[in-house]
Amino acid sequence: MSTPSAPNPRSFPRLLADVGGTNARFAWQAAPGAPISDVRVLPCAEYPTLPAAVHAYLDGLGQGRPQAAAIAIANPITGDEVRMTNHHWVFSQSAVKAEFGLQNLQLLNDFTALALALPVLPAGELHQVGGGAAVPDAPIALLGAGTGLGVSGLLPDRRGGWLPINGEGGHVTLPAVSARERLVMDGLIQRYGRASAERLLCGQGLVDACAILCAADGVPERALAHAAEVTEAALVGRLPQASEALTHFCALLGSVAGNLALTLGARGGVYIGGGIVPRLGDWFDRSPFRQRFEAKGRFSAYLQAIPVWVITSRQSPALMGAARALDADH
């Protein structure tokens, strides 16, 4: 998939979607060049199936049926059947296409869609955390923590465009290095059988890490059942184990981001999306993220030059990426 060309007018109006494990964001694009509009967020848990959520959005919108749809979803796309990793929805792409009478249906990983949006993100929606200037036409890395840990990137196609990466890099092994990080890693292994990066670098991972640290220190967990509660307790300094869990989160995110930057040769920069990091504000800037990102021995200087940007967009950029996927497919 290279840089999109002019969209086909017959592929409009369009339904666009960004489906995560917690929320599904839907939007509408009425015509070529029209803005992405009518964004609505629906909690996945309130709908038994993806088509039920789509029907709810379209019925509420009252604009009729789309000609085409692009759905960015937090899942690998390996065949007609899509079975979500972090939610119970299971569906057939061909059945969804038939149910809504679509001329074109594009299913793509949500971070592949986000990667497609990176070249057109406004500078005002990016916050730089260290590094220098991006090298033009060099690979770009992308990762982000929310309900899970998404990983993607862009490779130059040598024709002035970009090729997005489809992968599941969030499921690499957690790179713990300190005794306390290994304590958390061992606790995750006891709970889940394996400690992938995603097991910590997600909302549930923050909750689990705080609980594991509290248990190790003989401290009651104080019923912190949600990532937002752990984050709040950490940011105000109300619970040392919450602060430590968030510190480990940022440090290990730095390690994973540095690994990804080395793997891709991402001198075009590293972008961080997802729902957790943008909410941390200046705390993230002061966290161990950047130090761990650069802590790669002989390649520390290589990584010191690479800029990292936190994506601060209020509207999901993956919706824009989903539209660009349709543009490229006509």
Residue pairs with C-beta under 8 A, 6 or more apart in sequence:
1 116
1 163
1 164
1 325
1 328
1 329
2 157
2 159
2 161
2 162
2 163
2 328
3 119
3 157
3 159
3 160
3 161
3 162
3 328
4 324
4 325
4 327
4 328
5 327
5 328
5 330
6 32
6 327
7 32
7 326
7 327
7 330
8 330
9 31
9 32
10 67
10 103
11 67
11 68
11 103
11 104
11 326
11 330
12 29
12 30
12 31
12 32
12 34
12 67
12 68
13 28
13 29
13 30
13 31
13 63
13 64
13 66
13 67
14 28
14 29
14 66
14 67
14 68
14 69
14 70
14 323
14 326
15 26
15 27
15 28
15 54
15 57
15 58
15 66
15 68
15 69
15 70
15 100
16 26
16 27
16 28
16 29
16 36
16 69
16 70
16 71
16 319
16 322
16 323
17 24
17 25
17 26
17 27
17 54
17 69
17 70
17 71
17 72
17 73
17 319
17 322
18 24
18 25
18 72
18 110
18 113
18 316
18 318
18 319
18 322
19 25
19 44
19 50
19 71
19 72
19 73
19 74
19 84
19 89
19 110
20 44
20 74
20 86
20 110
20 146
20 147
20 148
21 44
21 74
21 84
21 85
21 86
21 87
21 146
21 147
21 148
22 43
22 44
22 45
22 87
22 146
22 147
22 203
23 41
23 42
23 43
23 44
24 41
24 42
24 43
24 44
24 47
24 50
24 53
25 39
25 40
25 41
25 42
25 316
25 318
25 319
26 38
26 39
26 40
26 42
26 53
26 54
26 57
27 36
27 37
27 38
27 39
27 40
27 319
28 36
28 37
28 38
28 61
28 63
28 66
29 35
29 36
29 37
29 323
30 37
30 63
36 315
36 319
36 320
36 323
38 61
38 63
39 315
39 316
39 319
40 57
40 60
40 61
42 53
42 56
42 57
44 53
44 87
44 89
47 53
47 56
49 89
49 91
50 71
50 89
50 91
50 96
51 91
51 96
51 99
51 100
54 96
54 100
58 65
58 66
65 100
65 101
66 100
66 102
67 102
67 103
67 104
68 102
68 103
68 104
68 105
68 106
68 326
69 100
69 102
69 104
69 105
69 106
70 105
70 106
70 107
70 108
70 113
70 322
70 323
70 325
70 326
71 105
71 106
71 107
71 108
71 322
72 108
72 109
72 110
72 112
72 113
72 114
72 318
72 319
72 321
72 322
72 325
73 82
73 84
73 107
73 108
73 109
73 110
74 84
74 85
74 86
74 87
74 109
74 110
74 111
74 147
74 148
74 150
75 82
75 83
75 84
75 85
75 109
75 110
76 85
76 109
76 166
76 168
77 107
77 108
77 109
77 166
80 92
80 93
80 94
81 90
81 91
81 92
81 93
82 89
82 90
82 91
82 92
82 93
82 107
83 90
84 90
85 148
86 147
86 148
93 105
93 107
96 102
96 105
97 105
104 326
104 329
104 330
106 322
106 325
106 326
106 329
108 166
108 322
108 325
109 150
109 152
109 166
110 150
110 318
111 142
111 143
111 144
111 150
111 151
111 152
111 273
111 318
112 152
112 164
112 165
112 166
112 321
112 325
113 318
113 319
113 321
113 322
113 325
114 142
114 144
114 150
114 152
114 273
114 311
114 317
114 318
114 321
115 140
115 142
115 152
115 153
115 154
115 162
115 164
115 165
115 321
116 154
116 162
116 164
116 320
116 321
116 322
116 324
116 325
117 317
117 318
117 320
117 321
117 324
118 140
118 142
118 154
118 271
118 317
119 154
119 162
120 320
120 324
121 311
121 313
121 317
125 311
125 312
125 313
125 317
126 271
126 309
126 310
126 311
126 312
127 309
127 310
127 312
128 307
128 308
128 309
129 272
129 284
129 285
129 289
129 290
129 308
129 309
129 310
130 290
130 293
130 294
130 304
130 307
130 308
131 269
131 304
131 305
131 306
131 307
131 308
132 304
132 305
132 306
132 307
133 307
134 140
134 267
134 268
134 269
134 307
135 267
135 268
136 268
137 156
137 268
138 156
138 265
138 266
138 267
138 268
139 153
139 154
139 155
139 156
139 264
139 265
139 266
139 267
139 268
140 153
140 154
140 162
140 264
140 266
140 268
140 269
140 270
140 271
141 153
141 257
141 260
141 261
141 264
141 266
141 269
141 270
141 271
142 150
142 151
142 152
142 153
142 154
142 270
142 271
142 272
142 273
143 149
143 150
143 151
143 152
143 169
143 170
143 253
143 256
143 257
143 260
143 270
143 271
143 272
143 273
143 274
144 150
144 272
144 273
144 274
144 275
144 277
144 311
145 201
145 202
145 203
145 205
145 249
145 253
145 274
145 275
145 276
145 277
146 202
146 203
146 274
146 275
146 276
147 202
147 203
147 204
147 275
148 170
148 198
148 202
149 170
149 171
149 197
149 198
149 201
149 202
149 256
149 274
150 170
150 273
150 274
151 167
151 168
151 169
151 170
151 260
152 164
152 165
152 166
152 167
152 169
153 164
153 165
153 260
153 264
153 266
154 162
154 163
154 164
154 165
154 268
155 162
155 163
155 165
155 264
156 162
156 163
157 163
165 264
169 197
169 260
170 196
170 197
170 198
170 201
171 196
171 197
171 198
172 196
172 197
172 256
172 259
173 194
173 195
173 196
173 197
174 185
174 188
174 195
174 196
174 197
174 199
174 200
174 252
175 197
175 252
175 255
175 256
175 259
176 182
176 184
176 185
176 195
176 252
177 255
180 213
180 244
180 248
181 248
181 251
181 252
183 212
183 213
183 216
184 200
184 208
184 209
184 212
184 213
184 245
184 248
185 195
185 200
186 195
187 208
187 209
187 212
187 215
187 216
188 194
188 195
188 199
188 200
188 205
188 208
188 209
188 212
189 195
191 208
192 199
197 252
197 256
198 205
199 205
199 208
200 206
200 208
200 209
200 248
200 249
200 252
201 249
201 252
201 253
201 256
202 227
202 276
203 226
203 227
203 275
203 276
204 227
205 249
206 227
206 230
206 231
206 245
206 246
206 249
206 276
207 224
207 225
207 226
207 227
207 230
209 245
209 248
209 249
210 221
210 224
210 230
210 233
210 239
210 241
210 242
210 245
211 221
211 224
213 241
213 244
213 245
214 220
214 221
214 222
214 241
215 221
217 241
219 239
219 241
222 233
222 239
224 230
224 233
224 239
224 242
227 276
230 242
230 245
230 246
231 242
231 246
231 276
231 279
231 280
232 238
233 239
233 242
233 243
234 242
234 243
234 245
234 246
234 247
235 246
235 280
235 283
237 243
246 280
246 283
246 287
247 287
247 288
249 276
250 280
250 284
250 287
250 288
250 289
250 292
251 287
251 288
251 289
251 291
251 292
252 292
253 272
253 277
253 289
254 288
254 289
254 290
254 291
254 292
254 293
254 295
255 292
255 293
255 295
257 270
257 272
257 289
257 293
257 308
258 292
258 293
258 294
258 295
258 296
258 303
260 266
260 270
261 270
261 293
261 303
261 306
262 296
262 299
262 302
262 303
266 306
267 305
267 306
269 306
269 307
269 308
269 309
270 293
270 306
270 307
270 308
270 309
271 308
271 309
271 311
272 308
272 309
272 310
272 311
273 311
273 317
277 284
277 310
278 310
278 311
278 312
280 287
284 310
289 308
290 308
293 303
293 308
294 300
294 303
294 304
296 302
296 303
311 317
